[in-house]
Amino acid sequence: MLKRFVPWIALVAGVAMLTFVVALYATPGLLMRAAVGRLADRGGVNRMAHAPLATAEARTIVRPSPDLAYSSCPFDLADGAVTVTVMPVDAPYWSLSVYDSQTDAVFVRNDREMRGEPVRIAIARQGQTIPAGYVPVWVDGRRGVALLRILVPNAAAFPGIDAARKASSCQVATPS
C-alpha cells in the first residue's frame, strides 16, 4: 500500500524543494525592484531625495529609525555610471551604503572613515566609464539604491543637518 504513495511523496517533495530554491533566489531581486520603485516614486531615479524625519506612519520600505535622517538615490545604470557625492555633515554619525539589485551591500563608508572628506563614488557595471576623481563601485545588476543615513541627536539639530545633507548629489555621470 505504501509503495503506491512513494512516487507522490517524491513528487510533492521535489516540487516543494524547487519552489523553495526559486523563492530563495528570486526574493532579493523582487524586493529590491519594489524598493527602487517606491523610492523612485518619491524623488525620481538617479536623483538624491531627502526624506523628512521618520514618524510612526513612515513606511516607505522598512521601519525607519526616528533618530536618523534618510536620503536615498535609487539608481538605474541604463544610461551609464551614476555618480554619488556626499558632503560631510556636522552630526554625531553618518554613513553611505550602496545596495545592488540583489540587496547586497556593495559599498559602505562613514564619517569616521572619511575624516571630514566627501565621499565621491561612481556606481557602474563592467564596461561603463568612470569619471576622474570618483571611486568606482562595481555592481552586477542595473538597478539598486544608495542610502545616506545621518544621526540626528535632537530635533533642534535637524534643520542644520537637513540643509547640509542637501549638498549631497546623485546623477548620471557626464563623460570626462
C-alpha positions in Angstrom: 0.0 0.0 0.0 2.7 2.4 0.9 4.5 1.7 -2.4 1.7 3.5 -4.2 2.3 6.7 -2.4 6.1 6.8 -2.7 6.0 8.4 -6.2 3.5 11.0 -5.0 5.6 11.8 -1.9 8.7 12.2 -4.0 6.8 14.4 -6.5 5.5 16.7 -3.7 8.9 16.8 -2.0 10.6 17.7 -5.4 8.0 20.5 -6.1 8.5 21.8 -2.6 12.3 21.9 -2.9 12.1 23.5 -6.3 9.7 26.2 -5.0 12.0 26.9 -2.1 15.0 27.3 -4.3 13.2 29.6 -6.8 11.9 31.7 -3.9 15.3 31.8 -2.3 17.0 33.2 -5.4 14.1 35.3 -6.7 13.1 37.1 -3.5 16.1 39.6 -3.2 15.6 40.8 -6.7 11.9 41.2 -6.3 12.4 43.1 -3.0 15.0 45.5 -4.5 12.8 46.1 -7.6 9.9 47.1 -5.2 12.2 49.2 -3.1 13.7 51.1 -6.1 10.2 51.7 -7.4 8.9 53.1 -4.1 11.9 55.3 -3.7 11.7 56.5 -7.3 8.1 57.5 -6.8 9.3 59.9 -4.1 12.1 61.7 -5.9 12.9 60.1 -9.3 15.7 57.8 -10.4 19.4 58.9 -10.4 18.5 61.8 -8.1 19.0 62.2 -4.4 15.8 62.5 -2.4 15.8 63.7 1.2 13.1 62.3 3.4 11.6 64.1 6.4 12.4 62.7 9.8 10.6 59.5 10.3 7.3 59.2 12.2 5.3 56.2 13.3 3.4 56.3 9.9 6.6 56.4 7.7 7.0 53.1 6.0 8.4 53.7 2.5 10.5 50.5 2.7 11.1 49.2 6.3 10.6 50.7 9.7 12.8 53.7 9.7 14.6 54.9 12.8 13.2 58.2 14.2 16.7 59.4 15.1 18.1 59.1 11.5 17.7 61.4 8.6 17.5 59.4 5.4 18.5 60.5 1.9 18.3 58.0 -1.0 19.2 57.6 -4.6 17.5 54.8 -6.4 19.8 54.3 -9.4 19.5 52.8 -12.9 22.7 52.3 -14.9 21.0 52.0 -18.3 22.3 55.4 -19.3 25.8 55.0 -17.8 27.5 55.2 -14.5 25.9 57.2 -11.7 28.0 59.5 -9.5 27.2 60.0 -5.8 28.8 62.8 -3.8 28.1 63.0 -0.1 29.5 66.1 1.6 30.5 65.8 5.3 27.7 66.6 7.7 28.2 68.0 11.2 26.4 65.2 13.0 27.5 62.6 15.5 27.4 59.9 12.8 26.6 59.5 9.1 27.1 56.7 6.6 26.6 56.0 2.9 25.7 52.5 1.8 25.1 51.2 -1.8 22.9 48.1 -2.3 22.9 46.2 -5.6 19.9 44.6 -7.4 20.1 41.6 -5.1 20.0 43.7 -1.9 23.7 43.1 -1.2 25.6 45.9 0.4 28.5 46.5 -2.1 29.9 49.7 -0.6 29.8 51.4 2.9 31.6 54.4 4.2 31.0 56.5 7.3 32.2 59.8 8.7 34.9 58.2 10.8 36.5 56.6 7.8 36.2 59.7 5.7 37.7 62.1 8.3 35.9 65.2 7.1 36.4 64.4 3.4 33.5 64.0 1.0 32.5 60.6 -0.4 32.8 60.6 -4.2 31.8 57.3 -5.9 30.7 56.2 -9.3 28.3 53.2 -9.4 28.8 51.3 -12.6 28.7 48.0 -14.4 31.7 46.5 -16.1 32.4 48.3 -19.3 31.0 51.7 -18.2 33.3 54.7 -17.9 34.1 56.1 -14.5 34.7 59.9 -14.4 38.0 61.1 -13.0 38.1 61.7 -9.3 35.5 59.1 -8.4 36.0 55.8 -6.6 34.4 53.0 -8.7 31.7 50.9 -7.1 31.1 47.9 -9.4 27.7 46.2 -9.4 26.3 43.3 -11.4 22.7 44.4 -11.8 21.4 47.6 -13.4 19.4 48.9 -10.5 19.9 49.5 -6.8 19.9 52.1 -4.0 22.5 54.4 -2.5 21.3 55.3 1.1 22.7 58.1 3.2 21.8 57.9 6.9 22.6 60.7 9.4 22.2 60.5 13.1 20.1 63.4 14.4 20.8 63.9 18.1 17.8 66.1 18.8 15.0 67.9 17.0 16.9 71.3 17.2 19.8 69.9 15.2 17.6 68.7 12.3 17.4 72.0 10.4 21.2 72.3 10.1 21.6 68.6 9.3 18.8 68.8 6.7 20.5 71.8 5.0 23.9 70.2 5.0 22.7 66.8 3.6 21.1 68.6 0.6 24.6 69.4 -0.6 24.9 65.7 -1.5 24.0 64.6 -5.0 23.4 61.7 -7.3 23.3 61.8 -11.1 24.2 60.1 -14.3 27.9 60.6 -14.9 28.9 63.1 -17.5 31.7 61.9 -19.8 35.1 63.5 -18.8 
